[in-house]
Every structure is written in C-alpha cells, then in structure tokens.
C-alpha cells in the first residue's frame, strides 16, 4: 500500500475558506499539493462577499510548509470559474484536481421557493460546477490527467423536505459526473462524487445538536483525499461519508420485462411487479450499455 502523496499536483478547492473546503485544502497542502484556495467570503446564502477566509487558509498552508494561492472569484459566473482556473495555471502551471465544494443554502418548502431562491442555489452548485470544471477539464485533457470531485448530498440522492432547489442542483451534478467520465476516459480524467454529512455552518441549523456534534467534518476529508488521488482508479462512484461511516450509493437498474409488441397500459399494470423488481439489479456505466443489456436479456 503506497502513501498517498500529491507532490507535483495542483488542486483547486472551491468554497475552501471554511468548513469542509478548508479542511480539504489544508490536508492537500500537507501532502504536497499546490492549492488554489477559492472562496468568495460570503454568508451562507451567498451574500456579503469578502476575501478574508481564503487568505487565512493560504497562510495556514504556507505556515505548514506548503504552497497555496487565494482566489476570491464567484463560481456562479463563467468569468469567475475561468479566472479560478487561470489562477491555478498562471501560478502553478496546470490543474490536476478540482474539488467542487462551494455551496449556499436557501431552504424553503417548494411552494414558497421563489425564482430568485431557485436560481441562486443552482447558479452556485450546478452552474458553478460547470463554470469551474469546464476550463479545468480542458487543461486536464491537454495534460492527460485529472481528478474531479463533485460534492453532492443525500438530498440529491434521496430528497429532503424544504430543499427542492438544493436537491435538484445536487442531482444534476451526478449526471455531469457520468458524462465527464465518458468524455474523459482516454485522457485519464476520473470524476467521482462525495456525499458528505458534516457539522458545518450549512448544517448547524437543520439538524439536532446531538447529531450535529457527531458529524465531525474531519471524517469527510480522508474519503475526498483518496478519491482525488492517483491511486484511486474508480470512476463515477458516490461515496457516503459521515460520522466515521463510509459506503457507496448508486443508481441501479432492475431486470424488467420485454414485450415483442407495444403493450397496453393494462398489460403494464398486470406485469408491474416484474417491472418494479430489483432482485437482480445491475449497475451500468452509461445509457447505451443499459439499453443493450435490457434488450438482450
């Protein structure tokens, strides 16, 4: 078993001024990575930008003997994402790792979710992932190497009351992960998903204190560091991490049933148990293999 080391690697961590992102950045720096610490410095809902947090993390990394640079751009704009990647390339020459961690919350029940609440959350989580990852992916492709970590959520996989905007964005990131793996396969670019539950400022007011206290954010970092490493060759996996628990979630497909002719709704009703059956579920890496497998069974 080799020691995971990032010497010579350049990592971008978005939303790295506090919480999980900060811990990722610090530990990447300790293990030799050159780190772009991105943080807008805003509040939990994305307002009130400042620039102190990212600078403080950079100082910590440098004090521990590492290399880092701060970036204060918003991931929510194409220009901001491009400049985050430009900061990495201008300072360190390339991009090897992107950890899409930046996020905001505007939780409301669906009927109370106004357009501004919807747009702002998707702009940071989903479009923000696009804004940063697209220019980074181009550099990774040119260099023949890349590791991309998406930060999804249990809300994105299973749903959660009052988080229609957040859940939708987090589910969208899963789809993007699979497309990037298809398009990045021959360039050694792997994309995976971390599904964390941690006691941070984003979760402090949405869970009981006794549960919050168990969810130490430091439990998440080892999983992210492994997924972001050269040693990890898995692609498209969703890793749950919380309170010392680590597991995999995945979208699976049941065996189903094939009809030789177009069925009636009544025939589907009659065979619904077979359609719903998941006893022999299977994981597929892309939609084409899923359809080919289903039609050949």
Number of C-alpha atoms within 10 A of each C-alpha: 4 5 7 15 17 21 13 11 20 26 30 31 26 32 29 30 29 18 17 25 23 26 18 27 32 23 17 27 27 19 16 18 24 27 30 30 32 32 31 24 23 18 14 13 15 19 11 10 14 13 17 15 21 25 20 16 25 27 16 17 23 16 10 12 12 20 21 27 21 24 27 23 20 26 31 24 17 16 13 18 25 18 21 28 26 17 21 25 16 10 15 19 11 20 28 28 29 26 29 28 26 24 23 20 19 19 19 16 13 13 8 10 16 13 9 10 18 20 13 19 28 23 20 24 29 25 22 24 28 22 24 27 27 16 19 26 26 14 19 23 19 10 15 15 20 27 24 28 24 26 24 28 24 17 19 22 18 9 16 14 11 17 21 22 25 29 23 19 25 25 19 18 22 24 11 16 21 21 15 20 21 16 13 20 16 12 16 17 24 29 30 27 27 25 26 24 19 24 23 16 13 15 14 14 11 10 11 10 12 8 13 18 15 14 21 17 22 17 20 26 22 13 17 24 21 13 24 26 19 19 13 14 15 10 21 22 18 23 21 20 23 19 19 12 9 14 10 12 13 13 13 12 17 16 18 18 16 13 9 5 6 8 10 9 9 9 11 14 11 11 13 13 12 15 15 13 14 14 10 10 13 14 12 15 14 12 10 10 12 15 11 10 13 15 13 7 9
